[in-house]
Each structure stands twice: as C-alpha cells, then as structure tokens.
Amino acid sequence: QRIHGRLSTDPRVAFSEMFQPGMHKSAIVGVFRAILELARHHGVRTEQNDLHGEIWIVPGEEFDPAKEITQGDEYGSHSSN
C-alpha cells in the first residue's frame, strides 16, 4: 500500500528508498515481495539504467493510482475448484 501510494504521487521511486538501516530481514523480504506483487498484478515496472545502478520503481501503462491495494497473493494456498 505504501509503495503504491508513493507511485500515485511520484513519477518514480528508488528501490533503495524502500529500506532503512537496521531493518529486520523479514521486513526486507516483505518489501521485496511487495514490489514483485505490484509488478505482477498492479501495473508497476522496474528500470535500471546502469549496471549496478539504482533500480527505479515506476508506474506502467496499466497502473491505476485509484486502485485500492489490500494484500498480496497467498502463496501455497490451493483452490478446491
């Protein structure tokens, strides 16, 4: 939700801005997973202009700033349909 909200007002967000010194490993993994989910389902793209350069998170063509983001996919759960 936080990343999607930032992209609703900013044209791009630096990947490195999503992390703070001393973050717990699980929080780092959570942020990374959230970015992957946004890229997978919510029209977000990533760009990197230089080898080892900053990774930018940017709205893609299908990005909807008004869309409410509630939670990511539940991995490992299977539908009984």
Phi, psi and omega in degrees: 000318181295316181293315179300318178298319178297318181290341177288337181244336181251141181291338176197154182230134178287133178306318183295337179289346182280352185238143176242150177303138177085005178298142176292149181306320181294328177290321178297313178298320179298318178295315180299316179296321178298320178295318177298318179296318177298320179292325183285321190238344193234025171071027178258144177238164173238147179225145174218113187278332182231147174304127182067014178275179179299142172264129181252138175259123185227150174293136176267185181300327183265007181294131179239104182295340181273348182292133179274126178262121183254309178197161181278179177298151174266101180288142177088350177268141183240139177281146179262022179278000000 
